[in-house]
Amino acid sequence: MLTNFLTLIPSLSIAQDAVEPTEIEAAVAAINGDMGMLWMLLSGILVFFMQAGFTLVETGMTRSKNAANIAMKNLLDICVGSLTYWLVGYSLMYGDTSNGWFFWSGLMQGEGADLFFQTMFAATAATIVSGAIAGRTKYSTYVIFSVVMTALIYPIAGGWQWQGTGWLTELGFIDFAGSSIVHSVGGWAALVAAIMVGPRIGKFVDGKVFPIPGHNQILATLGVFILWLGWFGFNGGSQLAWGGADAVGASNVVLITNLAAAAGGLGALITTWIWYGKPNLPQTLNGALAGLVSITAGCGNMSAIGAVFAGLIGGVIVVFSIEFIEKKLKIDDAIGAASVHGAAGVWGTVVIGLWGIDADGGIGLFNGGGAGQLGVQALGSLAYAVWAVVLSFIVFKILKSTMGLRVTEEEETVGLDLSEHGEIAYPGKRDRGND
């Protein structure tokens, strides 16, 4: 046996010598390409699962009489987003451009893992608006806005950076997975929607703010865990490749994402414990989400320590933002969507200019990079805010003048499950009270 094995060694050496280095490189590249496609598909599936998380968070943080309506809105977002983004959205985001502002390459562009992964992001941007206007908005109105968001508002703005030759790309703007492109755009749209739809009945009376607690904090907690899980695909998949350095990079992105989420939850927990005297669950849940949003732009340009501080501060910011919007501005954002996605989205984008890093070292103001990157990040954040506010205002203004935005007082009191869908989420004999 040993003799037979030894006789094979020369032939193996000859076979190895016969393989050209270029052939080996091509084979490795092909394997990495296949692994990259698989990674994007799996990541896209995780992002798809985030719709379930959004459904549970929004449902748990609002009244039970609107639970079926929220489920219907989240189901609508994935259905509408999948079709509109495939039809026109992908082309508006990744098509050809001559000016870096607007993009187009024809209908039904994109294919395979790339189109699927990007579609899930579009649906997420639309879903953010849902929770802010829960409990009083016409379903038909929301349908139209969801179409416009996934087909027009989100794709055009996304192309400014992610298309590769957009005007923000040329300036050096960084938004790895979408703190501004996805979350801030959705958050600002949610704020405009909440203002124009108006507060829920009983939220503000004689200048006083009355809490309208959610009916199931366990559902909301489960939803946050699902979103946290899905975010590993949201951020990690944005590496858009796997193998070698890309595998290391994507793995680090997932690690960085988890650290920021944990720090965000603790930031909100500690803040509410000091402010309210007791640790508050809904605010802590929002803090974890704010931590995730806060690292989404910089997850590829942040050290572990930087990510922890970015998430921690994001968790503190979201508590103050929710309180300010509700108690000072008297705007009824039912689940704090504008704060979680808008305020934390801006913070997550700007913080790159404070202590972000790249392969060559620090690029932030506080770690030797100067103020240049901070200025670019601030400009990009402002651009996305203006775009989302202006476009959302125009759409909601048209809808308000034609179809109307909110249901009648009687329909709101009964609940949108019955008035908009003719059914309830929790059938059976029970004392519904005012929940």
C-alpha positions as CSV (number, residue, x, y, z in Angstrom):
1,M,0.0,0.0,0.0
2,L,2.7,2.4,0.9
3,T,4.6,1.7,-2.3
4,N,1.5,2.3,-4.4
5,F,0.9,5.6,-2.6
6,L,4.5,6.7,-3.1
7,T,4.2,6.0,-6.9
8,L,1.3,8.5,-7.1
9,I,3.3,11.4,-5.7
10,P,5.1,12.3,-8.9
11,S,1.9,12.1,-11.0
12,L,0.2,14.4,-8.5
13,S,3.1,16.9,-8.7
14,I,2.9,16.8,-12.5
15,A,-0.9,17.4,-12.4
16,Q,-0.5,20.4,-10.1
17,D,2.3,21.8,-12.3
18,A,-0.1,21.5,-15.3
19,V,-2.7,23.8,-13.7
20,E,-2.1,27.4,-14.6
21,P,-2.3,30.0,-11.8
22,T,-4.9,31.8,-13.8
23,E,-7.1,28.7,-13.8
24,I,-6.9,28.5,-10.1
25,E,-7.7,32.2,-9.7
26,A,-10.7,31.8,-12.0
27,A,-12.0,28.8,-10.0
28,V,-11.6,30.7,-6.7
29,A,-13.4,33.7,-8.2
30,A,-16.2,31.5,-9.4
31,I,-16.6,29.9,-6.0
32,N,-16.6,33.3,-4.3
33,G,-19.2,34.6,-6.8
34,D,-21.5,31.7,-6.0
35,M,-21.0,32.1,-2.3
36,G,-21.6,35.9,-2.7
37,M,-24.9,35.2,-4.4
38,L,-25.9,32.7,-1.7
39,W,-25.0,35.2,1.0
40,M,-27.2,37.9,-0.7
41,L,-30.1,35.5,-1.0
42,L,-29.9,34.4,2.6
43,S,-29.5,38.0,3.7
44,G,-32.5,39.0,1.6
45,I,-34.6,36.3,3.3
46,L,-33.6,37.7,6.7
47,V,-34.6,41.2,5.6
48,F,-37.9,39.7,4.3
49,F,-38.5,38.3,7.8
50,M,-38.1,41.8,9.2
51,Q,-41.6,42.5,7.9
52,A,-42.9,40.1,10.5
53,G,-40.9,42.0,13.1
54,F,-42.4,45.3,12.0
55,T,-45.8,43.8,12.2
56,L,-45.4,42.6,15.7
57,V,-43.8,45.8,17.0
58,E,-46.5,48.1,15.4
59,T,-49.3,45.8,16.6
60,G,-48.0,45.4,20.1
61,M,-47.4,49.1,20.6
62,T,-50.9,50.1,19.5
63,R,-54.5,49.3,20.4
64,S,-55.8,45.8,19.8
65,K,-58.8,47.1,17.8
66,N,-56.3,48.1,15.0
67,A,-54.2,45.0,15.0
68,A,-55.6,43.5,11.8
69,N,-55.3,46.8,10.0
70,I,-51.6,47.0,10.9
71,A,-51.1,43.4,9.7
72,M,-52.8,44.3,6.4
73,K,-50.6,47.3,5.9
74,N,-47.4,45.3,6.5
75,L,-48.6,42.6,4.1
76,L,-49.4,45.3,1.6
77,D,-45.9,46.8,1.8
78,I,-44.2,43.5,0.8
79,C,-46.7,42.8,-1.9
80,V,-46.6,46.3,-3.4
81,G,-42.9,46.8,-2.8
82,S,-42.0,43.5,-4.6
83,L,-44.0,44.5,-7.7
84,T,-43.3,48.2,-8.0
85,Y,-39.6,47.9,-7.3
86,W,-39.3,45.2,-9.9
87,L,-41.3,47.2,-12.4
88,V,-39.7,50.6,-12.1
89,G,-37.9,51.1,-8.7
90,Y,-34.7,49.1,-9.5
91,S,-34.2,51.0,-12.7
92,L,-34.8,54.4,-11.0
93,M,-32.2,53.4,-8.4
94,Y,-29.5,51.6,-10.4
95,G,-30.2,52.7,-14.0
96,D,-28.0,54.8,-16.3
97,T,-27.5,58.5,-15.5
98,S,-26.0,61.5,-17.1
99,N,-26.2,63.8,-14.1
100,G,-26.0,61.7,-10.9
101,W,-29.4,62.7,-9.8
102,F,-31.9,60.7,-11.8
103,F,-31.5,57.2,-13.2
104,W,-33.3,55.0,-15.7
105,S,-32.6,52.0,-17.9
106,G,-36.1,50.8,-18.8
107,L,-38.8,48.7,-17.1
108,M,-38.3,45.5,-15.2
109,Q,-34.6,45.7,-14.7
110,G,-32.5,43.7,-12.3
111,E,-32.4,40.0,-11.7
112,G,-31.7,37.2,-9.2
113,A,-30.2,37.7,-5.8
114,D,-29.4,41.4,-6.4
115,L,-33.0,42.4,-7.3
116,F,-34.5,40.3,-4.5
117,F,-32.1,41.8,-1.9
118,Q,-32.7,45.3,-3.0
119,T,-36.5,44.8,-3.1
120,M,-36.6,43.9,0.6
121,F,-35.0,47.3,1.4
122,A,-37.7,49.2,-0.6
123,A,-40.4,47.4,1.4
124,T,-38.7,48.3,4.6
125,A,-38.7,52.0,3.8
126,A,-42.5,52.0,3.2
127,T,-43.2,50.0,6.4
128,I,-41.6,52.7,8.6
129,V,-44.5,55.1,7.8
130,S,-47.1,52.5,8.8
131,G,-46.6,52.6,12.6
132,A,-46.5,56.4,12.9
133,I,-50.0,56.9,11.5
134,A,-51.6,53.8,13.1
135,G,-55.1,53.9,14.4
136,R,-56.7,56.7,12.3
137,T,-55.6,56.5,8.6
138,K,-57.6,55.2,5.7
139,Y,-56.3,52.0,4.3
140,S,-56.9,53.2,0.7
141,T,-54.7,56.3,1.4
142,Y,-51.9,54.1,2.7
143,V,-52.0,51.9,-0.3
144,I,-51.3,54.8,-2.6
145,F,-48.5,56.2,-0.5
146,S,-46.9,52.7,-0.3
147,V,-46.9,52.5,-4.1
148,V,-45.3,56.0,-4.4
149,M,-42.7,55.3,-1.7
150,T,-41.5,52.1,-3.2
151,A,-41.7,53.1,-6.8
152,L,-40.5,56.7,-6.7
153,I,-39.4,58.4,-3.4
154,Y,-37.0,55.7,-2.1
155,P,-35.4,54.5,-5.4
156,I,-34.5,57.9,-6.8
157,A,-32.9,59.0,-3.5
158,G,-31.1,55.7,-3.1
159,G,-29.4,56.0,-6.4
160,W,-27.7,59.2,-5.3
161,Q,-25.2,57.0,-3.3
162,W,-25.8,53.3,-4.1
163,Q,-25.9,53.5,-7.9
164,G,-22.1,54.1,-7.9
165,T,-21.9,57.3,-9.9
166,G,-24.5,59.4,-8.0
167,W,-23.8,62.9,-6.9
168,L,-23.4,61.9,-3.2
169,T,-21.1,59.0,-4.2
170,E,-18.9,61.5,-6.0
171,L,-18.7,63.7,-2.9
172,G,-17.5,60.7,-0.8
173,F,-20.7,60.2,1.2
174,I,-20.9,57.0,3.1
175,D,-24.1,55.1,3.9
176,F,-23.2,51.4,3.9
177,A,-26.6,49.9,4.5
178,G,-29.0,52.8,4.7
179,S,-29.2,54.9,7.9
180,S,-30.3,57.8,5.7
181,I,-31.2,56.1,2.4
182,V,-33.7,53.7,4.0
183,H,-34.4,54.7,7.6
184,S,-34.1,58.4,7.6
185,V,-36.1,58.7,4.4
186,G,-38.8,56.5,6.0
187,G,-38.6,58.3,9.3
188,W,-39.0,61.8,7.8
189,A,-41.9,60.6,5.7
190,A,-43.4,59.1,8.8
191,L,-43.1,62.5,10.6
192,V,-44.8,64.3,7.7
193,A,-47.6,61.7,7.6
194,A,-48.2,62.0,11.4
195,I,-48.5,65.8,11.1
196,M,-50.8,65.7,8.2
197,V,-53.1,62.9,9.4
198,G,-53.3,64.5,12.9
199,P,-53.4,62.9,16.3
200,R,-55.5,60.0,17.5
201,I,-58.7,60.9,19.4
202,G,-57.8,61.5,23.1
203,K,-54.1,61.9,22.6
204,F,-54.0,65.7,23.2
205,V,-56.7,67.3,25.3
206,D,-56.6,70.9,26.5
207,G,-52.9,71.0,25.8
208,K,-52.2,67.9,27.9
209,V,-50.7,64.7,26.6
210,F,-52.4,61.5,27.4
211,P,-50.6,58.2,26.9
212,I,-52.3,55.6,24.7
213,P,-50.4,52.4,25.7
214,G,-50.0,49.5,23.3
215,H,-52.1,46.4,24.0
216,N,-49.3,43.7,24.0
217,Q,-45.7,44.5,25.0
218,I,-44.8,40.9,24.6
219,L,-45.6,41.0,20.9
220,A,-43.6,44.2,20.6
221,T,-40.6,42.6,22.3
222,L,-40.8,39.5,20.1
223,G,-41.0,41.9,17.1
224,V,-37.8,43.7,18.2
225,F,-35.9,40.4,18.5
226,I,-37.0,39.5,15.0
227,L,-35.9,42.8,13.6
228,W,-32.6,42.5,15.5
229,L,-32.1,39.1,13.8
230,G,-33.1,40.4,10.4
231,W,-30.7,43.3,10.7
232,F,-27.8,40.9,10.5
233,G,-28.9,40.3,6.9
234,F,-29.8,44.0,6.4
235,N,-26.3,45.2,7.2
236,G,-24.2,42.0,6.6
237,G,-25.8,41.4,3.2
238,S,-24.9,45.0,2.2
239,Q,-21.3,43.7,1.8
240,L,-22.8,42.3,-1.4
241,A,-20.1,39.6,-1.6
242,W,-18.6,36.7,0.3
243,G,-15.2,35.0,0.2
244,G,-11.8,36.1,1.3
245,A,-11.7,39.7,2.5
246,D,-15.4,40.1,1.8
247,A,-16.2,37.2,4.2
248,V,-14.1,38.9,6.9
249,G,-15.8,42.2,6.2
250,A,-19.3,40.8,6.2
251,S,-18.6,39.0,9.5
252,N,-17.3,42.1,11.1
253,V,-20.3,44.0,10.0
254,V,-22.6,41.5,11.7
255,L,-20.5,41.7,14.9
256,I,-20.5,45.5,14.8
257,T,-24.3,45.6,14.3
258,N,-24.9,43.4,17.3
259,L,-22.7,45.5,19.6
260,A,-24.5,48.7,18.6
261,A,-27.9,47.2,19.1
262,A,-27.0,46.0,22.6
263,A,-25.6,49.4,23.5
264,G,-28.7,51.2,22.1
265,G,-31.0,49.1,24.3
266,L,-28.9,49.8,27.4
267,G,-28.7,53.5,26.5
268,A,-32.5,53.8,26.5
269,L,-32.9,51.6,29.5
270,I,-30.5,53.7,31.6
271,T,-32.0,57.0,30.4
272,T,-35.6,56.0,31.2
273,W,-34.5,54.6,34.6
274,I,-33.0,57.9,35.5
275,W,-35.7,60.1,33.9
276,Y,-38.9,58.1,34.8
277,G,-37.6,56.4,37.9
278,K,-38.1,53.0,36.5
279,P,-36.7,51.2,33.4
280,N,-39.3,51.5,30.6
281,L,-39.8,48.6,28.3
282,P,-41.3,50.3,25.2
283,Q,-38.5,52.9,25.3
284,T,-35.9,50.3,25.7
285,L,-37.2,48.4,22.8
286,N,-37.0,51.5,20.7
287,G,-33.5,52.1,22.0
288,A,-32.4,48.7,20.7
289,L,-33.9,49.6,17.3
290,A,-32.3,53.0,17.4
291,G,-28.9,51.4,18.1
292,L,-29.4,49.3,15.0
293,V,-30.4,52.3,12.9
294,S,-27.4,54.2,14.3
295,I,-24.9,51.7,13.0
296,T,-26.5,50.9,9.7
297,A,-24.6,53.6,7.8
298,G,-21.3,53.1,9.4
299,C,-21.2,49.3,10.0
300,G,-18.5,49.0,7.4
301,N,-16.6,52.1,8.7
302,M,-16.6,51.7,12.4
303,S,-14.5,50.0,15.0
304,A,-16.1,47.9,17.7
305,I,-15.6,50.7,20.3
306,G,-17.0,53.2,17.9
307,A,-20.0,51.1,17.2
308,V,-20.8,50.7,20.9
309,F,-20.7,54.5,21.5
310,A,-22.7,55.1,18.3
311,G,-25.4,52.7,19.4
312,L,-25.4,53.9,23.1
313,I,-25.9,57.6,22.1
314,G,-28.5,56.5,19.6
315,G,-30.4,54.8,22.4
316,V,-30.3,58.0,24.4
317,I,-31.3,60.2,21.5
318,V,-34.4,58.2,20.7
319,V,-35.8,58.7,24.2
320,F,-35.4,62.5,24.1
321,S,-36.6,62.6,20.5
322,I,-39.8,60.7,21.3
323,E,-40.5,62.9,24.3
324,F,-39.8,66.1,22.3
325,I,-42.0,65.2,19.3
326,E,-44.9,64.1,21.5
327,K,-44.8,66.6,24.4
328,K,-43.3,69.7,22.9
329,L,-44.3,69.5,19.2
330,K,-47.6,67.8,20.0
331,I,-47.2,65.4,17.1
332,D,-48.8,61.9,17.6
333,D,-46.3,59.3,16.3
334,A,-48.0,56.2,17.6
335,I,-44.8,54.0,17.9
336,G,-42.0,56.6,17.7
337,A,-41.1,55.8,14.1
338,A,-39.8,59.2,13.3
339,S,-37.5,59.1,16.2
340,V,-36.2,55.6,15.8
341,H,-35.7,55.8,12.1
342,G,-35.5,59.6,11.4
343,A,-33.5,61.0,14.3
344,A,-31.4,57.9,14.8
345,G,-30.9,57.7,11.1
346,V,-29.4,61.2,10.9
347,W,-27.2,60.4,13.9
348,G,-26.0,57.1,12.4
349,T,-25.1,58.9,9.2
350,V,-23.3,61.9,10.8
351,V,-21.4,59.8,13.4
352,I,-19.2,58.5,10.6
353,G,-17.8,62.0,10.3
354,L,-17.0,62.0,14.0
355,W,-15.1,58.8,14.5
356,G,-15.5,56.7,11.4
357,I,-12.6,54.7,10.0
358,D,-11.5,53.2,6.7
359,A,-8.7,50.9,5.6
360,D,-6.2,53.7,6.0
361,G,-7.2,54.8,9.4
362,G,-9.5,57.5,11.0
363,I,-11.7,59.6,8.7
364,G,-13.6,61.4,11.5
365,L,-13.2,64.7,13.2
366,F,-12.3,63.1,16.5
367,N,-9.8,60.5,15.2
368,G,-7.5,62.5,12.9
369,G,-9.6,62.7,9.7
370,G,-10.5,66.3,9.9
371,A,-13.9,67.9,9.3
372,G,-14.3,67.0,5.6
373,Q,-16.1,63.7,6.0
374,L,-18.4,65.2,8.7
375,G,-19.4,68.0,6.2
376,V,-20.2,65.4,3.5
377,Q,-22.2,63.2,5.9
378,A,-24.2,66.2,7.2
379,L,-24.9,67.4,3.6
380,G,-26.1,63.9,2.7
381,S,-28.3,63.7,5.7
382,L,-29.9,67.0,4.9
383,A,-30.4,66.1,1.3
384,Y,-32.3,62.9,2.2
385,A,-34.4,64.8,4.8
386,V,-35.4,67.5,2.4
387,W,-36.2,65.0,-0.3
388,A,-38.4,62.8,1.9
389,V,-40.2,65.8,3.6
390,V,-41.0,67.6,0.3
391,L,-42.1,64.5,-1.7
392,S,-44.1,63.1,1.2
393,F,-45.8,66.4,1.8
394,I,-46.8,66.7,-1.9
395,V,-48.2,63.1,-2.0
396,F,-50.1,63.5,1.3
397,K,-51.4,66.9,0.4
398,I,-52.8,65.5,-2.9
399,L,-54.3,62.6,-1.1
400,K,-55.8,64.8,1.6
401,S,-57.4,67.1,-1.0
402,T,-58.9,64.2,-2.9
403,M,-59.5,61.0,-1.0
404,G,-58.9,62.3,2.5
405,L,-56.3,60.9,4.9
406,R,-58.1,59.7,8.0
407,V,-61.2,57.8,8.9
408,T,-64.2,59.4,10.6
409,E,-64.4,59.8,14.4
410,E,-66.9,57.0,14.6
411,E,-64.8,54.6,12.6
412,E,-61.7,55.5,14.7
413,T,-63.6,54.9,17.9
414,V,-64.8,51.5,16.7
415,G,-61.4,50.6,15.4
416,L,-59.9,50.2,12.0
417,D,-60.2,46.4,12.1
418,L,-64.0,46.6,11.9
419,S,-64.4,49.9,10.0
420,E,-61.8,49.3,7.3
421,H,-61.7,45.5,7.1
422,G,-64.9,44.2,8.7
423,E,-63.1,41.9,11.0
424,I,-61.1,41.9,14.3
425,A,-57.7,40.4,15.1
426,Y,-58.9,38.9,18.4
427,P,-62.4,37.4,17.9
428,G,-64.5,35.9,20.7
429,K,-66.3,37.2,23.7
430,R,-64.1,39.5,25.7
431,D,-64.2,42.9,27.4
432,R,-62.5,45.2,24.9
433,G,-62.6,48.2,27.1
434,N,-60.7,51.1,25.5
435,D,-57.8,49.0,24.2
